[in-house]
Amino acid sequence: MVKIALDAMGGDNAPAEIVKGAVQAVAADKDCFVYLVGKEDKIKECLNGQQYDSSRIEIVNADDVIETGEPPVMAIRRKKESSLVKAMYMVKNKEADAFVSAGSSGAILVGGQTIVGRLRGVDRPPMAALIPTKDGVSLLVDSGANVDARATMLVQWAVMGSIYMENVVGIKNPRVAIVNVGLEEEKGNSLVKETYPMLKECPNINFIGSIEAREIPNSYADIIVCDAFVGNCILKLYEGEAKMILGKIKGVMISSLKTKIGALLIKKSLKTQLKSMDASEHGGAPLIGLNGLVVKTHGNAKAKEVKNSLIQCVTFTKMNINDKIIEALSQIPEQHN
């Protein structure tokens, strides 16, 4: 049984959608056990009337909540009884294997490093987001944790991302590429130029060179490596562009009688394609390289994304990802550490 501490009070749709996601997760995966951490009375209200296995959902009362706009460091220090902090301490104290929250990104990043702590040999844990591509998904790493990074960090992220994609997503020998402004090795800023030859020399990744942003959606690589400033810009552009395109498609389909008829004819196929592009299908973004698994879901996450994030934690834990990361990092040549 994989035990997951779920921040029931984090996010725009808490606690109702968060609790609903937990119920769906334990129904979908027999190895999933969820601690709902938050205001007990609110959580009980959300559970009322729902059918679920009560032996695999447990409420842990937490009287406080960290709000999205609060300064992260101060909030972590002062709000020890918040759902986010209490759930993270459950991971630190080995009462839970993983933590999931749709709450404050800053507080999750700070709490992950200061409460849960880093694995041996990890310089800075990156946030790793799965993004939809033409043939499936790619892992964007770092997508939000470290806006200032060193070349040695990017090499570690490539290694950790490769382990994640092979063991959690099931892609054998995943291709690693570094985000650049061209394909030539001599192109790029100082960080890219320093990192490129180190990635080439790294023995336990399948490095294929640079990738330009326009090729990311075309499944050119399985792991996209960059600092979090670049990665977060890519992620936000991805999300905004997807929303805009979907709006355009919807507008065309209802613009006339002919297009409405056409929309009815392609409705089933279109739904299948759009589902593959739905970020909520892939769960949340894990903060890789911590002593326990920490996963950040979208602030506006609904039950489906919460459910998928919880199931994602089960897979991660069963595959012993952290043990594999420690072993792989120890094999990186000395100059990369």
C-alpha positions in Angstrom: 0.0 0.0 0.0 1.4 3.4 -1.0 0.4 6.1 1.5 -0.1 9.6 0.2 -0.6 12.8 2.2 -3.0 15.0 0.2 -3.3 18.7 1.1 -7.1 18.9 1.1 -7.2 22.6 1.5 -4.8 23.7 -1.3 -6.0 25.1 -4.6 -8.9 27.0 -6.1 -11.3 24.1 -5.8 -10.5 22.9 -2.4 -11.7 21.0 -0.5 -14.6 19.6 -2.6 -12.6 18.6 -5.8 -9.6 17.5 -3.9 -11.6 15.1 -1.7 -13.5 13.9 -4.8 -10.2 13.1 -6.5 -9.0 11.1 -3.5 -12.2 9.0 -3.6 -11.7 8.4 -7.3 -8.1 7.4 -6.8 -8.7 4.8 -4.1 -11.5 3.4 -6.3 -9.1 3.2 -9.3 -6.0 1.8 -7.6 -6.2 -0.8 -4.9 -2.7 0.1 -3.7 -3.5 3.7 -3.0 -4.1 5.0 0.6 -4.8 8.7 1.1 -4.5 10.8 4.2 -6.8 13.9 3.7 -5.0 16.6 5.6 -7.0 19.7 6.4 -10.0 21.0 8.3 -11.7 17.9 9.5 -15.3 19.3 9.5 -14.9 20.6 5.9 -13.5 17.3 4.7 -16.3 15.3 6.4 -18.8 17.5 4.6 -17.3 16.7 1.3 -17.2 12.9 2.0 -20.8 12.8 3.1 -22.9 10.9 0.5 -19.8 9.5 -1.4 -19.2 5.8 -1.7 -15.6 5.0 -0.8 -13.4 2.4 0.9 -13.1 4.0 4.4 -10.1 1.7 5.2 -8.0 3.5 2.6 -9.0 7.2 3.3 -8.1 8.8 6.6 -8.6 12.4 7.8 -5.7 14.2 9.5 -6.9 17.4 11.0 -5.0 20.6 10.3 -6.5 23.9 11.5 -4.6 26.3 9.3 -4.2 27.0 5.5 -1.4 28.6 3.6 -2.9 31.0 1.1 -1.5 31.4 -2.5 -0.3 35.0 -2.0 1.6 34.5 1.3 5.4 34.8 1.4 6.4 31.1 1.2 9.3 31.1 3.7 7.4 33.0 6.3 4.3 30.9 5.8 6.2 27.6 6.2 7.8 28.9 9.4 4.8 30.4 11.0 2.0 28.0 9.9 3.1 24.7 11.4 -0.5 23.6 11.7 -1.4 24.3 8.1 -2.5 21.4 5.9 0.5 21.8 3.6 3.2 21.8 6.3 1.5 19.0 8.3 1.3 16.8 5.2 4.9 17.5 4.3 6.1 16.5 7.8 4.2 13.2 7.3 6.5 12.5 4.4 9.6 13.6 6.3 8.7 11.4 9.2 8.0 8.4 6.9 4.3 8.3 7.8 3.5 8.9 4.2 5.4 8.0 1.0 4.3 11.0 -1.0 2.7 14.5 -0.8 0.3 16.1 -3.3 -1.0 19.6 -3.3 -2.7 22.1 -5.6 -1.7 24.9 -3.2 1.0 27.6 -3.2 3.8 26.7 -5.6 6.3 28.8 -3.6 5.4 27.1 -0.3 5.6 23.6 -1.9 9.1 24.4 -3.3 10.3 25.8 0.0 8.7 23.1 2.1 10.0 20.4 -0.2 13.6 21.5 0.3 13.5 22.5 4.0 11.1 19.9 5.4 11.3 16.8 3.2 14.9 17.5 2.2 17.1 16.5 -0.7 18.4 13.1 -1.7 22.1 12.5 -1.2 24.0 13.9 -4.2 21.2 16.1 -5.5 22.2 19.8 -5.9 18.8 21.3 -6.5 15.5 19.3 -7.1 13.8 20.3 -10.3 10.1 20.5 -11.0 9.3 18.1 -13.9 6.1 18.6 -15.9 4.8 16.2 -18.5 3.6 18.1 -21.6 1.6 16.7 -24.5 3.3 16.1 -27.8 2.5 14.6 -31.2 3.3 11.1 -30.2 2.6 11.2 -26.5 4.3 13.2 -23.8 7.7 14.8 -23.0 9.1 15.8 -19.6 10.0 19.4 -19.2 12.7 19.8 -16.5 13.1 22.2 -14.8 9.6 23.7 -15.3 9.4 25.9 -12.3 11.8 25.4 -9.4 15.2 26.9 -10.2 15.3 30.0 -12.4 19.0 30.3 -11.8 20.9 27.1 -12.5 24.4 25.8 -13.0 25.5 23.3 -15.7 26.0 20.6 -13.2 22.4 20.9 -12.1 21.1 20.5 -15.7 23.2 17.3 -16.1 21.6 15.9 -12.9 18.1 16.9 -14.1 18.8 15.0 -17.4 19.7 11.9 -15.4 16.8 12.1 -13.0 14.4 12.9 -15.9 15.6 9.9 -17.8 15.0 7.6 -14.8 11.5 9.1 -14.4 10.5 8.7 -18.0 11.8 5.1 -18.3 10.3 3.8 -15.0 7.1 5.9 -14.6 6.1 6.7 -18.2 7.6 3.5 -19.7 9.8 5.0 -22.4 12.9 2.9 -22.9 16.2 4.7 -23.5 14.5 8.2 -23.5 16.0 10.9 -25.7 17.4 13.9 -23.9 17.7 17.4 -25.5 18.7 20.8 -24.2 16.6 23.9 -25.1 18.6 26.1 -27.5 18.2 28.9 -30.1 19.7 26.6 -32.8 20.9 23.0 -33.4 24.6 23.8 -33.7 26.7 22.9 -30.6 28.4 26.3 -30.5 25.1 28.2 -30.2 23.4 29.2 -27.0 24.0 31.3 -23.9 26.8 30.6 -21.5 24.8 28.1 -19.5 23.8 26.0 -22.6 27.4 26.2 -24.0 28.8 24.9 -20.7 26.2 22.2 -20.3 26.1 20.8 -23.8 29.6 19.0 -23.7 28.8 17.7 -20.2 25.6 16.1 -21.4 27.5 14.5 -24.3 29.9 12.9 -21.9 27.3 11.8 -19.4 27.3 7.9 -19.5 23.8 7.1 -18.4 21.6 9.3 -20.7 20.7 9.2 -24.4 21.7 12.8 -25.3 20.6 13.8 -28.8 21.7 17.5 -28.8 19.9 20.8 -28.9 16.2 21.3 -29.4 14.5 24.5 -30.6 11.2 25.4 -29.0 9.2 24.8 -32.2 10.2 21.2 -32.2 9.1 20.4 -28.7 5.4 19.6 -29.7 6.7 17.3 -32.5 8.0 14.7 -30.1 11.6 15.4 -31.1 12.8 14.5 -27.6 11.5 12.7 -24.5 13.2 14.9 -21.9 13.6 18.6 -22.4 16.3 20.1 -20.2 16.6 23.8 -19.3 16.6 26.2 -16.4 13.3 27.0 -14.8 13.1 30.5 -16.2 13.1 29.1 -19.7 11.0 26.0 -18.7 8.3 28.0 -17.1 8.0 30.3 -20.1 7.6 27.2 -22.3 5.0 25.7 -20.0 2.9 28.8 -19.8 3.1 29.5 -23.5 2.0 25.8 -24.1 -1.0 26.2 -21.8 -2.0 29.6 -23.3 -1.6 28.4 -26.9 -3.7 25.3 -26.2 -6.5 27.3 -24.6 -6.5 29.7 -27.6 -6.5 27.0 -30.2 -9.4 25.2 -28.5 -11.3 28.4 -28.3 -10.8 28.9 -32.1 -11.9 25.4 -32.9 -15.0 25.8 -30.8 -15.8 29.1 -32.5 -15.5 27.6 -36.0 -17.7 24.6 -35.1 -20.6 26.7 -34.0 -20.3 29.5 -36.6 -22.9 28.1 -39.1 -25.3 25.2 -39.6 -22.8 23.4 -41.9 -20.0 23.6 -39.3 -22.4 22.4 -36.6 -23.3 19.3 -38.6 -19.6 18.7 -39.3 -18.9 19.0 -35.6 -21.4 16.3 -34.8 -19.8 14.0 -37.4 -16.3 14.4 -35.9 -17.3 14.8 -32.3 -16.1 11.3 -31.1 -12.7 11.5 -32.9 -12.2 15.1 -31.8 -12.8 14.2 -28.1 -10.2 11.4 -28.3 -7.6 13.8 -29.7 -8.4 16.5 -27.2 -8.2 14.1 -24.3 -4.6 13.3 -25.3 -3.8 17.0 -25.1 -5.4 17.4 -21.7 -2.6 18.1 -19.1 -4.9 16.8 -16.3 -4.6 13.3 -17.8 -1.0 13.1 -16.8 -1.2 14.1 -13.1 0.9 16.8 -11.5 4.5 17.9 -11.7 6.8 16.1 -9.3 9.7 17.8 -7.5 12.3 15.2 -8.3 15.3 14.5 -6.0 13.7 14.8 -2.6 13.8 12.3 0.3 10.1 11.6 -0.4 7.9 12.4 -3.4 6.4 15.9 -3.6 3.9 16.6 -6.4 2.4 19.9 -7.4 -0.9 19.9 -9.3 -2.4 23.0 -11.1 -3.9 25.5 -8.7 -7.3 25.1 -10.5 -7.0 21.2 -10.5 -10.3 19.3 -10.4 -11.0 15.8 -9.3 -9.5 14.0 -12.4 -6.1 15.7 -12.1 -6.0 15.0 -8.4 -6.9 11.4 -9.0 -4.2 11.0 -11.7 -1.6 12.7 -9.4 -2.3 10.3 -6.6 -2.0 7.3 -9.0 1.2 8.8 -10.4 2.6 8.7 -6.8 1.8 5.0 -6.5 3.7 4.2 -9.7 6.7 6.4 -8.6 6.9 4.8 -5.2 6.6 1.2 -6.4 9.4 1.7 -9.0 11.8 2.8 -6.3 12.7 5.9 -8.3 14.7 7.6 -5.5 17.0 4.6 -5.1 17.6 4.6 -8.8 18.4 8.3 -8.8 21.0 7.9 -6.0 22.7 5.1 -7.9 22.6 7.0 -11.2 24.0 10.2 -9.8 26.9 8.3 -8.2 27.9 7.2 -11.7 28.3 10.7 -13.2 32.0 11.6 -13.7 33.5 13.6 -10.9 33.7 16.9 -12.8 29.8 16.9 -13.0 29.2 16.7 -9.3 
